[in-house]
Amino acid sequence: MVHRNGPATWLIELSDWHTSVPARLMVLAAIGLLLAAGAMLVHLTGGTPSVHAHLMYVPIFLASAVYGVAGGLVAGLLAGLMLGPLLGGSLESVQAIMTSWGVRTLWLMAIGAGAGLMMQMIAALGREQRAQALRDPFTGLPNQAALMEDLDAHLAANAGDKAKVAAVLLRATDFADIVEVIGIEDGDRILGEIGEHLSRSCPEVRGCYRFSTSELAFIVECGDRETLKRIARTLHGAATDPFDVDGVPVRIEPAVGLGHVGADATIDAREAVRRTRVALRRAETLERNWVSYEPTLDADASTTLELIGLAEQAIEAGEFTLQYQPKIRLADRRPAGVEALARWRRPNEGLVAPGSFMPKLEQTSLIDTFSRFVVRTATDYAGSGPLLPVSINLAPRNLADERLADALIDGLQQTGTPPECFMVEVTESGIMREPRAAIALLNRLREHGIGVSIDDFGTGYSSFAYLRQLPATELKIDRAFVHPLEGDAKTRRLVLAMIEVGHALDLSVTAEGVETEEQARILTELGCDLGQGFLWSPAVETSALHKWLAAAEPA
């Protein structure tokens, strides 16, 4: 933030304050009253030799501070004239009296001019420093402090209809990767060029700012939410245009948060930016191009924050448990494995939806402790339960955690569980965060006989180059492709292609989210190996699972 307590800043604000007509009249009146009061006091107390004559410097300095050299000269002249020829003593001639009066007036004018010059220099230096403090030195764009000032000014100017004003945040989600390749200097330059490009591309933009290392902020004027959505699409589209770096095109991956002010007349810049950050965070979490702020996002964020704060104690208190969902071999409808799914049962509140805490938990260091709990519980079950393959889900952070791999291998050895009866499920996007480390860890697990399943296949990168390198044993087709199977021929052909790809790589193929017999029939005809979904069973406690498995076995 800009420092606001120094003399330079005080002079800037004082000189800017008097520009309005009422303020100008107030300043002039104050100077006039001080001059008159000082002159009268001098006259009443014995003339200029009196110490009270120095009080005339007060209005002179005030005029110098507000009006600069010209103000100091005029105030000095008026002060000299108003003091008059009174000396408080005797001079031998009228000529001496007039000469002394003139010298004194010139002296006061010189003081006023000097003070005005000095204060103009201080104010100019302060303006330069303030301008530097409001500008990012690496991109040349205004910075976060400038955004807050300008946004407050826009809100004040539209006090009668703040809905016309919105703040927008755009983050280059892959900025760190770009910097690693081209360097921080070129990265900053590209971010500055993107800001200028977006300002030209969207006529509603009233200001572009560098908000943080990888974020740009915009003030936009919009009439309604539909206009704001159009602006978001424009900004996102323009941000994906490639930029040249030494002859090489570089493209960023942007996420956009929209903080529409709406009809809230009490909102200020701080609250508008907070809303924008909430929306941006949700856009990144959901991997969407953009998200517009809604009040419900605050409630969701507050609930998630509270849950994460309680999660560590909940792990220690045993509030987390694992439930198991069966996998079915489609050819004969026999049980072929189970997937362990984490559940959180809070005392007196029941089950907490996994979507309320797992995405955030995966981004914190708590995922390490949580994943060790999952590994320990699942390996214990695999060693004591029915001899069916058990799979667990690994978070992206787990794929670089060698100690977790050690815990999994040790757990299987201690429980006597055959490694081929255990599998880890990982997502494509999780692997692509750190592909080398992830592939190395998965190779280590495969060397010990543990299976590797590529979860949510088709929704991530679907990179055949990486798929060929991955030590996978299974592909899991995401439920998004299973639901429309019954009425969409294109989806059936797409799922068939996925199954054939899996089989071509000697992988077992599982379809998740199966809910109807027709979906199961189609998957069977397409050659899918396993199915998983509510058609057979939701995730259940171990006791309920054992009963289900017993009932599923042929007599």
C-alpha positions as CSV (number, residue, x, y, z in Angstrom):
1,M,0.0,0.0,0.0
2,V,1.0,3.6,-0.5
3,H,2.5,5.3,2.5
4,R,0.1,8.1,3.5
5,N,1.7,9.7,6.6
6,G,4.7,11.6,5.2
7,P,5.0,15.3,4.5
8,A,5.1,14.8,0.7
9,T,1.8,12.8,0.8
10,W,0.3,15.5,3.1
11,L,1.3,18.2,0.6
12,I,-0.1,16.3,-2.3
13,E,-3.4,15.7,-0.6
14,L,-3.6,19.4,0.5
15,S,-2.8,20.7,-3.0
16,D,-5.3,18.3,-4.6
17,W,-8.0,19.0,-2.0
18,H,-8.2,22.7,-2.8
19,T,-9.1,22.1,-6.5
20,S,-12.9,22.1,-5.9
21,V,-14.6,25.5,-5.8
22,P,-15.9,25.2,-2.1
23,A,-12.5,24.1,-1.0
24,R,-10.8,26.9,-2.8
25,L,-13.0,29.5,-1.2
26,M,-12.4,27.9,2.2
27,V,-8.6,28.1,1.7
28,L,-8.7,31.7,0.5
29,A,-10.9,32.7,3.4
30,A,-8.6,31.0,5.9
31,I,-5.5,32.8,4.5
32,G,-7.3,36.1,4.5
33,L,-8.5,35.7,8.1
34,L,-5.0,34.7,9.3
35,L,-3.4,37.7,7.5
36,A,-6.0,40.1,9.0
37,A,-5.7,38.5,12.5
38,G,-1.9,38.7,12.4
39,A,-1.8,42.3,11.2
40,M,-4.3,43.4,13.9
41,L,-2.4,41.7,16.6
42,V,0.8,43.4,15.5
43,H,-0.8,46.8,15.5
44,L,-2.3,46.2,19.0
45,T,1.0,45.0,20.5
46,G,3.5,47.6,19.6
47,G,4.2,47.2,15.9
48,T,6.6,45.0,13.9
49,P,9.4,44.8,16.6
50,S,6.9,42.7,18.6
51,V,7.3,38.9,18.4
52,H,3.8,38.6,17.2
53,A,4.9,39.8,13.7
54,H,6.2,36.3,13.1
55,L,2.7,35.0,13.2
56,M,2.4,36.4,9.6
57,Y,4.5,33.4,8.5
58,V,1.6,31.1,9.1
59,P,-0.7,32.3,6.3
60,I,2.3,32.7,4.1
61,F,3.3,29.1,4.6
62,L,-0.3,27.9,4.1
63,A,-0.6,29.8,0.8
64,S,2.8,28.4,-0.3
65,A,1.7,24.8,0.5
66,V,-1.5,25.2,-1.4
67,Y,-0.7,27.5,-4.3
68,G,3.1,27.1,-4.6
69,V,5.5,29.9,-5.5
70,A,2.7,32.2,-6.7
71,G,0.7,31.7,-3.5
72,G,3.7,32.4,-1.4
73,L,4.6,35.7,-3.3
74,V,1.0,37.0,-3.1
75,A,0.7,36.1,0.6
76,G,4.1,37.7,1.4
77,L,3.1,40.9,-0.4
78,L,-0.2,41.1,1.4
79,A,1.4,40.4,4.7
80,G,3.9,43.2,4.1
81,L,1.3,45.7,3.0
82,M,-1.0,44.8,5.9
83,L,1.7,45.3,8.5
84,G,2.1,48.8,7.2
85,P,4.9,51.2,8.1
86,L,4.6,50.6,11.8
87,L,8.0,50.1,13.4
88,G,7.1,50.5,17.0
89,G,10.1,53.0,17.4
90,S,11.3,56.2,15.9
91,L,13.0,56.7,12.5
92,E,14.6,60.0,11.5
93,S,12.7,60.4,8.2
94,V,9.7,59.3,6.2
95,Q,12.1,57.9,3.6
96,A,13.6,55.6,6.2
97,I,10.2,54.4,7.2
98,M,9.2,53.7,3.6
99,T,12.5,52.0,2.9
100,S,12.1,49.7,5.9
101,W,8.5,48.9,4.9
102,G,9.5,48.0,1.4
103,V,12.5,45.9,2.5
104,R,10.2,44.1,5.0
105,T,7.6,43.4,2.3
106,L,10.2,42.1,-0.1
107,W,11.6,39.9,2.6
108,L,8.2,38.4,3.3
109,M,7.7,37.8,-0.4
110,A,11.1,36.1,-0.7
111,I,10.2,33.8,2.2
112,G,6.8,33.0,0.6
113,A,8.4,32.3,-2.8
114,G,11.1,30.2,-1.2
115,A,8.7,28.2,0.8
116,G,6.4,27.7,-2.2
117,L,9.3,26.5,-4.3
118,M,10.5,24.1,-1.6
119,M,6.9,22.7,-1.1
120,Q,6.4,22.3,-4.9
121,M,9.6,20.3,-5.0
122,I,8.6,18.1,-2.1
123,A,5.1,17.6,-3.6
124,A,6.7,16.7,-7.0
125,L,9.0,14.2,-5.4
126,G,6.1,12.8,-3.4
127,R,4.0,12.5,-6.6
128,E,6.8,10.6,-8.3
129,Q,7.3,8.3,-5.4
130,R,3.5,7.7,-5.2
131,A,3.4,7.0,-8.9
132,Q,6.2,4.5,-8.5
133,A,4.4,2.9,-5.5
134,L,1.2,2.5,-7.6
135,R,3.0,0.8,-10.5
136,D,4.5,-2.6,-10.9
137,P,8.1,-2.1,-11.9
138,F,8.3,-5.4,-14.0
139,T,5.3,-5.0,-16.3
140,G,4.7,-1.3,-16.1
141,L,1.1,-1.9,-15.2
142,P,-0.6,-0.3,-12.2
143,N,-0.4,-2.5,-9.2
144,Q,-2.8,-3.8,-6.5
145,A,-2.8,-0.6,-4.5
146,A,-3.7,1.4,-7.7
147,L,-6.5,-1.1,-8.3
148,M,-8.0,-0.5,-4.9
149,E,-7.9,3.3,-5.2
150,D,-9.3,3.3,-8.8
151,L,-12.0,0.7,-8.0
152,D,-13.2,2.8,-5.0
153,A,-13.2,5.9,-7.3
154,H,-15.3,4.0,-9.9
155,L,-17.7,2.8,-7.2
156,A,-18.1,6.3,-5.8
157,A,-18.6,7.7,-9.3
158,N,-21.4,5.2,-9.8
159,A,-22.8,5.4,-6.3
160,G,-26.4,5.5,-7.7
161,D,-25.9,2.3,-9.8
162,K,-22.9,0.3,-8.6
163,A,-24.2,-2.6,-10.6
164,K,-22.4,-1.0,-13.6
165,V,-19.0,-1.8,-12.0
166,A,-17.3,-5.2,-11.8
167,A,-13.9,-6.4,-10.8
168,V,-12.3,-9.3,-12.8
169,L,-9.3,-11.4,-11.9
170,L,-7.4,-13.5,-14.5
171,R,-4.7,-15.9,-13.4
172,A,-2.2,-17.6,-15.6
173,T,-2.5,-21.0,-14.0
174,D,0.6,-22.3,-15.7
175,F,2.7,-19.1,-15.1
176,A,5.3,-21.0,-12.9
177,D,5.8,-23.5,-15.7
178,I,6.3,-20.7,-18.2
179,V,8.8,-18.9,-16.0
180,E,10.8,-22.1,-15.6
181,V,11.2,-22.4,-19.3
182,I,11.7,-18.7,-20.5
183,G,12.8,-17.0,-17.3
184,I,11.1,-14.5,-14.9
185,E,12.0,-11.4,-17.0
186,D,10.3,-12.7,-20.2
187,G,7.4,-14.1,-18.0
188,D,6.8,-10.6,-16.6
189,R,7.0,-9.1,-20.0
190,I,4.5,-11.5,-21.4
191,L,2.1,-10.8,-18.5
192,G,2.4,-7.1,-19.2
193,E,1.7,-7.6,-22.9
194,I,-1.3,-9.8,-22.1
195,G,-2.7,-7.1,-19.9
196,E,-2.3,-4.5,-22.7
197,H,-3.7,-6.9,-25.3
198,L,-6.8,-7.7,-23.2
199,S,-7.4,-4.0,-22.6
200,R,-7.5,-3.4,-26.3
201,S,-9.6,-6.5,-27.0
202,C,-12.4,-5.6,-24.5
203,P,-13.8,-2.1,-24.8
204,E,-15.6,-2.4,-21.4
205,V,-12.2,-2.5,-19.6
206,R,-11.6,0.7,-17.6
207,G,-8.3,-0.3,-16.1
208,C,-5.8,-3.2,-16.2
209,Y,-3.6,-4.0,-13.1
210,R,-1.0,-6.5,-12.1
211,F,-2.6,-8.0,-9.0
212,S,0.0,-10.6,-8.1
213,T,2.8,-12.6,-9.6
214,S,0.5,-14.6,-12.0
215,E,-2.7,-12.5,-11.8
216,L,-4.1,-9.6,-13.7
217,A,-7.0,-7.5,-12.5
218,F,-9.5,-5.5,-14.5
219,I,-12.1,-2.9,-13.7
220,V,-15.0,-3.2,-16.2
221,E,-18.2,-1.5,-16.8
222,C,-21.2,-3.7,-17.5
223,G,-24.9,-3.3,-17.5
224,D,-25.9,-6.7,-16.3
225,R,-24.6,-10.2,-15.6
226,E,-25.1,-11.4,-19.2
227,T,-22.8,-8.6,-20.4
228,L,-20.3,-9.6,-17.7
229,K,-20.4,-13.2,-19.0
230,R,-19.7,-11.9,-22.5
231,I,-16.8,-9.9,-21.1
232,A,-15.4,-13.0,-19.4
233,R,-15.5,-15.0,-22.6
234,T,-13.8,-12.2,-24.4
235,L,-11.0,-11.9,-21.9
236,H,-10.5,-15.6,-21.6
237,G,-10.4,-16.0,-25.4
238,A,-8.0,-13.1,-25.9
239,A,-5.7,-14.4,-23.0
240,T,-5.2,-17.7,-24.8
241,D,-3.7,-16.0,-27.9
242,P,0.0,-17.0,-28.3
243,F,2.7,-14.5,-27.6
244,D,6.1,-14.5,-29.3
245,V,9.2,-15.1,-27.1
246,D,12.4,-15.2,-29.2
247,G,10.5,-16.5,-32.2
248,V,8.7,-19.2,-30.1
249,P,4.9,-18.9,-29.5
250,V,4.0,-19.0,-25.8
251,R,0.4,-19.5,-24.6
252,I,-0.9,-19.2,-21.1
253,E,-3.8,-21.2,-19.6
254,P,-6.1,-18.6,-17.9
255,A,-8.8,-18.9,-15.3
256,V,-11.1,-16.0,-14.7
257,G,-13.1,-14.9,-11.6
258,L,-15.9,-12.3,-11.9
259,G,-16.9,-10.1,-8.9
260,H,-20.0,-8.4,-10.0
261,V,-21.0,-5.7,-7.5
262,G,-24.7,-6.0,-8.0
263,A,-27.2,-3.9,-6.2
264,D,-25.3,-3.8,-2.9
265,A,-24.9,0.0,-2.3
266,T,-22.6,-0.6,0.7
267,I,-19.9,-2.5,-1.2
268,D,-16.4,-1.1,-1.4
269,A,-13.3,-2.1,-3.4
270,R,-12.0,-4.5,-0.7
271,E,-15.2,-6.5,-0.8
272,A,-15.5,-6.4,-4.6
273,V,-12.0,-7.9,-4.9
274,R,-12.7,-10.5,-2.2
275,R,-15.7,-11.7,-4.2
276,T,-13.6,-11.8,-7.3
277,R,-11.0,-13.9,-5.6
278,V,-13.7,-16.3,-4.3
279,A,-14.9,-16.8,-7.9
280,L,-11.4,-17.2,-9.3
281,R,-10.7,-19.9,-6.7
282,R,-13.8,-21.8,-7.6
283,A,-12.9,-21.5,-11.3
284,E,-9.6,-23.1,-10.6
285,T,-11.0,-25.8,-8.4
286,L,-13.7,-26.8,-10.9
287,E,-11.2,-26.3,-13.8
288,R,-13.6,-24.0,-15.6
289,N,-12.7,-21.1,-17.9
290,W,-14.5,-18.6,-15.6
291,V,-16.9,-18.4,-12.6
292,S,-19.0,-15.5,-11.5
293,Y,-19.4,-14.7,-7.9
294,E,-22.6,-15.9,-6.1
295,P,-23.3,-15.5,-2.4
296,T,-23.5,-19.3,-2.1
297,L,-19.8,-19.5,-2.9
298,D,-19.1,-17.8,0.5
299,A,-21.1,-20.3,2.4
300,D,-19.4,-23.2,0.6
301,A,-15.9,-21.7,1.2
302,S,-16.8,-21.0,4.9
303,T,-18.0,-24.6,5.3
304,T,-14.9,-26.0,3.6
305,L,-12.6,-23.9,5.7
306,E,-14.3,-25.0,8.9
307,L,-14.2,-28.7,7.8
308,I,-10.5,-28.5,6.9
309,G,-9.8,-27.0,10.3
310,L,-11.5,-30.0,12.0
311,A,-10.1,-32.7,9.7
312,E,-6.8,-33.3,11.6
313,Q,-8.6,-33.8,14.8
314,A,-11.2,-36.0,13.1
315,I,-8.5,-38.3,11.7
316,E,-7.1,-38.7,15.2
317,A,-10.5,-39.2,16.7
318,G,-11.4,-42.0,14.3
319,E,-14.2,-40.1,12.6
320,F,-13.0,-41.1,9.1
321,T,-13.7,-44.6,7.8
322,L,-13.5,-46.5,4.5
323,Q,-16.5,-47.9,2.7
324,Y,-16.2,-50.3,-0.2
325,Q,-18.0,-50.4,-3.5
326,P,-18.0,-53.7,-5.5
327,K,-16.6,-54.1,-9.0
328,I,-18.5,-56.6,-11.1
329,R,-17.2,-58.7,-14.0
330,L,-19.7,-58.0,-16.7
331,A,-19.3,-61.3,-18.5
332,D,-20.8,-63.3,-15.6
333,R,-21.9,-60.6,-13.1
334,R,-19.6,-62.0,-10.4
335,P,-17.7,-59.8,-7.9
336,A,-14.2,-58.9,-9.2
337,G,-12.9,-56.4,-6.7
338,V,-13.8,-53.4,-4.4
339,E,-12.9,-49.8,-4.4
340,A,-12.2,-48.2,-1.0
341,L,-13.8,-44.8,-0.6
342,A,-13.2,-42.5,2.3
343,R,-16.2,-41.3,4.4
344,W,-16.3,-38.8,7.2
345,R,-18.9,-39.3,9.9
346,R,-19.1,-36.4,12.3
347,P,-20.6,-36.9,15.7
348,N,-24.3,-35.9,15.9
349,E,-24.2,-34.7,12.2
350,G,-23.8,-37.8,10.1
351,L,-21.9,-38.3,6.9
352,V,-20.1,-35.3,5.3
353,A,-20.2,-35.2,1.5
354,P,-16.7,-36.0,0.2
355,G,-17.0,-33.1,-2.3
356,S,-17.2,-30.8,0.7
357,F,-13.7,-31.5,2.0
358,M,-11.7,-33.8,-0.3
359,P,-10.7,-31.3,-3.1
360,K,-9.4,-28.9,-0.4
361,L,-7.8,-31.6,1.7
362,E,-5.9,-32.8,-1.4
363,Q,-4.2,-29.3,-1.6
364,T,-3.0,-29.3,2.0
365,S,-0.3,-31.2,3.8
366,L,-3.1,-33.0,5.7
367,I,-3.5,-35.2,2.7
368,D,-0.3,-37.0,3.7
369,T,-1.7,-38.0,7.1
370,F,-5.1,-38.8,5.6
371,S,-3.5,-41.0,2.8
372,R,-1.6,-42.9,5.4
373,F,-4.8,-43.6,7.2
374,V,-6.4,-44.8,3.9
375,V,-3.4,-47.1,3.1
376,R,-3.3,-48.5,6.7
377,T,-7.0,-49.2,6.8
378,A,-7.3,-50.6,3.2
379,T,-4.3,-52.9,3.6
380,D,-5.7,-54.2,6.9
381,Y,-9.0,-54.9,5.2
382,A,-7.3,-56.6,2.2
383,G,-5.4,-58.9,4.6
384,S,-8.5,-59.9,6.6
385,G,-11.4,-59.6,4.2
386,P,-12.5,-61.7,1.1
387,L,-9.6,-62.3,-1.3
388,L,-10.7,-59.7,-3.8
389,P,-8.6,-56.9,-5.3
390,V,-8.9,-53.7,-3.3
391,S,-8.2,-50.4,-4.9
392,I,-7.5,-47.0,-3.2
393,N,-7.4,-43.5,-4.7
394,L,-4.1,-41.5,-4.6
395,A,-4.1,-37.7,-4.7
396,P,-1.7,-35.8,-7.0
397,R,0.5,-35.0,-4.0
398,N,0.8,-38.7,-3.1
399,L,2.5,-39.4,-6.5
400,A,5.7,-37.8,-5.3
401,D,5.6,-39.3,-1.7
402,E,8.0,-42.2,-1.5
403,R,7.2,-42.7,2.2
404,L,3.6,-43.4,1.3
405,A,4.7,-46.0,-1.2
406,D,6.9,-47.5,1.5
407,A,3.9,-47.6,3.9
408,L,1.8,-49.3,1.2
409,I,4.4,-52.0,0.4
410,D,5.1,-52.6,4.1
411,G,1.4,-52.8,4.9
412,L,0.8,-55.5,2.3
413,Q,3.8,-57.5,3.6
414,Q,2.7,-57.3,7.2
415,T,-0.8,-58.4,6.4
416,G,0.3,-61.1,4.0
417,T,-1.8,-59.7,1.2
418,P,-0.8,-60.7,-2.3
419,P,0.3,-57.5,-4.1
420,E,-1.8,-58.5,-7.1
421,C,-4.9,-58.1,-4.8
422,F,-4.2,-54.4,-4.4
423,M,-4.5,-51.5,-6.8
424,V,-3.9,-47.7,-6.7
425,E,-6.2,-45.4,-8.8
426,V,-4.7,-42.2,-10.2
427,T,-6.0,-39.6,-12.5
428,E,-4.4,-38.4,-15.7
429,S,-4.3,-34.8,-14.5
430,G,-2.7,-35.9,-11.2
431,I,0.1,-37.7,-13.1
432,M,0.6,-34.7,-15.5
433,R,1.4,-32.4,-12.6
434,E,4.8,-34.1,-12.1
435,P,4.9,-36.8,-14.7
436,R,8.5,-38.0,-14.1
437,A,8.1,-38.4,-10.3
438,A,4.6,-39.9,-10.7
439,I,5.8,-42.5,-13.3
440,A,8.8,-43.4,-11.2
441,L,6.6,-44.0,-8.1
442,L,4.1,-46.0,-10.1
443,N,6.8,-48.1,-11.7
444,R,8.1,-48.9,-8.2
445,L,4.6,-50.1,-7.1
446,R,4.3,-52.2,-10.2
447,E,7.7,-53.8,-9.5
448,H,6.2,-55.0,-6.3
449,G,3.1,-56.4,-8.1
450,I,0.6,-53.7,-7.1
451,G,-1.9,-52.8,-9.9
452,V,-2.3,-49.3,-11.3
453,S,-5.6,-47.9,-12.6
454,I,-6.0,-44.8,-14.7
455,D,-9.1,-43.2,-13.2
456,D,-11.6,-40.9,-15.0
457,F,-10.1,-41.8,-18.3
458,G,-11.3,-39.5,-21.1
459,T,-11.8,-36.4,-18.9
460,G,-8.2,-35.4,-18.6
461,Y,-5.3,-35.2,-21.0
462,S,-6.0,-38.6,-22.7
463,S,-2.4,-38.4,-24.0
464,F,-1.5,-41.6,-25.9
465,A,2.1,-40.7,-25.5
466,Y,1.9,-40.8,-21.7
467,L,-0.6,-43.7,-21.7
468,R,2.0,-45.8,-23.5
469,Q,4.6,-44.9,-20.9
470,L,2.4,-45.5,-17.8
471,P,2.8,-48.8,-15.9
472,A,-1.0,-49.2,-15.9
473,T,-3.0,-52.3,-15.5
474,E,-6.5,-50.9,-15.8
475,L,-8.4,-48.0,-17.4
476,K,-11.5,-46.7,-15.7
477,I,-14.0,-45.0,-18.1
478,D,-15.5,-42.0,-16.4
479,R,-19.2,-42.0,-15.5
480,A,-19.8,-39.0,-17.8
481,F,-19.5,-41.4,-20.8
482,V,-21.6,-44.1,-19.2
483,H,-24.8,-42.1,-18.5
484,P,-25.6,-41.2,-22.1
485,L,-24.9,-44.7,-23.5
486,E,-28.5,-45.7,-23.9
487,G,-29.6,-42.9,-26.2
488,D,-26.4,-41.6,-27.9
489,A,-24.8,-43.6,-30.7
490,K,-21.7,-41.3,-30.8
491,T,-21.1,-41.9,-27.1
492,R,-21.3,-45.7,-27.7
493,R,-18.7,-45.4,-30.5
494,L,-16.5,-43.3,-28.2
495,V,-16.7,-45.8,-25.4
496,L,-15.9,-48.6,-27.8
497,A,-12.8,-46.8,-28.9
498,M,-11.7,-46.4,-25.3
499,I,-12.2,-50.1,-24.6
500,E,-10.3,-51.0,-27.7
501,V,-7.4,-48.7,-26.7
502,G,-7.3,-50.3,-23.3
503,H,-7.3,-53.8,-24.7
504,A,-4.7,-52.9,-27.3
505,L,-2.4,-51.9,-24.3
506,D,-3.3,-55.2,-22.5
507,L,-5.3,-53.3,-19.9
508,S,-8.4,-54.3,-18.1
509,V,-11.3,-51.8,-18.7
510,T,-13.8,-50.8,-16.0
511,A,-16.8,-48.5,-16.4
512,E,-17.9,-46.6,-13.4
513,G,-21.2,-45.0,-12.6
514,V,-23.3,-47.8,-14.1
515,E,-26.9,-47.3,-12.9
516,T,-29.2,-49.3,-15.3
517,E,-29.3,-52.8,-16.7
518,E,-29.4,-51.3,-20.2
519,Q,-26.1,-49.5,-19.6
520,A,-24.6,-52.8,-18.3
521,R,-25.9,-54.7,-21.3
522,I,-24.4,-52.1,-23.8
523,L,-21.0,-52.2,-21.9
524,T,-21.0,-55.9,-22.0
525,E,-21.7,-55.9,-25.8
526,L,-18.9,-53.4,-26.3
527,G,-16.4,-55.7,-24.6
528,C,-16.0,-53.8,-21.3
529,D,-14.5,-56.0,-18.6
530,L,-15.8,-54.6,-15.3
531,G,-18.6,-52.4,-14.1
532,Q,-19.1,-50.4,-11.0
533,G,-22.1,-48.4,-9.8
534,F,-25.4,-48.1,-8.0
535,L,-26.9,-50.8,-10.2
536,W,-25.2,-53.3,-8.0
537,S,-24.3,-51.5,-4.8
538,P,-23.2,-48.1,-3.4
539,A,-20.2,-47.9,-1.2
540,V,-21.0,-49.7,2.1
541,E,-19.5,-50.6,5.4
542,T,-17.5,-53.8,5.6
543,S,-20.3,-55.7,7.4
544,A,-22.8,-54.8,4.7
545,L,-20.3,-55.6,2.0
546,H,-19.7,-59.1,3.3
547,K,-23.5,-59.7,3.3
548,W,-23.7,-58.4,-0.3
549,L,-20.8,-60.5,-1.5
550,A,-22.3,-63.6,0.2
551,A,-25.6,-63.0,-1.6
552,A,-23.9,-62.3,-4.9
553,E,-22.1,-65.7,-4.9
554,P,-24.0,-68.4,-6.8
555,A,-25.5,-71.1,-4.6
